[in-house]
Amino acid sequence: MIHFINIILSAILFGISPVLCKLIINDFSTFTMSGLLYLGASFSTLLTLKTNFNIYKQLNRNIILLILSGGILAPICLLAALKKISAMNVSIWFNLEPVFTILIALLLFKEHLTRKSYVGVIGVFIALAMFTHIDFNIDNLLNYMMIILACLFYAIDNNLASVIDSIKPSQLVFLKGFTAAIINLLLGICFFKDMIFGLNSLYFMLIGFFSYGVSLILYIRASQNLGAIRAQLIFATSSIWGLIFSVWIFHEVLNLTQILATLLIMGSLYLILKDMHGHSHWHESMTHTHFHIHTDGHHNHQHTGIVAFHTHEHSHDALKHSHEHISDIHHRHSHD
């Protein structure tokens, strides 16, 4: 249940961010706004970082790919498309992100779904389609391709975040956020002559603190325990939370289709979250770092005075057993 709560909170925090950004008028370029959001995200982790945390020693192939895909390439593609296409159309096309996330998870990251989960997946996609009306213009083909690439890069980012277990989620958010902030701010300052001092900058950093930083930490914690597919499908409700927030702030009106889509997505997510499968499987010996508790049958190392969920480096001995499970960070085995 704690992982479900984490991913829902992550979706809510991220979903309300576009509405919050609309509340002020500013003269920043999209690069600078993105940089300020990521800078705020990196600040959200400072209280949890160790004083001896070395940013360079933590880098490995997966972390570098995550920073490159989700922190640099995806935002660049997204911002390029936003120059020519309305934000509404971009949001609609971004429903491709969970599609790519699921395909990559199934084909490359050994995640597993049962028939009941596939029914839930289809239900989520139908609900997302009910929320949207795609307006495609052949003259903007290149710009739509940029959106598709952004969705693909974010999908790669989602899957990598669910399997990176060499550092804590807060450390990963700092590495991604700080790197993306520096690159985007340099682009905004050098090419658009933006000035990043003032209340508007603080406002965007505050949004980034919660909607990008805290949200991403919660997402990583949940995706490591739920798997990228389940985490991304629940996170896809961020557009619904944004819609609900818009109704509250801007007094917009929900139509019947949107209400039915909300009910459908809730029912579909219930199917996905309740679906588990059981069989005999092996766990290889390993040492990693992730969010865990000592009552799940996989974490038998000893502590003094720690009973709740916590994060630290720990080791597992090789083990063969049988129980019901999902494709979390401990269960990425193949299914013949």
Buried (B, 14 or more C-beta within 10 A) or exposed (E): EEBBEBBBBBBBBBBBBBBBBEEEEBEBBBBBBBBBBBBBBBBBBEEBBEEEBEEEEBBEEBBEBBBBBBBBBBBBBBBBBBEBBEEEBBBBBBBBBBBBBBBBBBEEBBBBBBEBBBBBBEBBBEBBEBBBEEEEEEEBEEBBEBBBBBBBBBBBBBBBBBBBBBBBBBBBBBBBBBBBBBBBBEBBBEEEEBEBEEEBBEBBBBBBBBBBBBBBBBBBBBBBBBBBBBBBBBBBBBBBBBBBBBBEEEEEEEEEEBEEBBEBBEEBBEBBBEBEBEEEBEBEEEEBBBBBBBEEEBBEEEEEEEEEBEBEEBEBEEBEEEEEBBBBBBBBBEEE
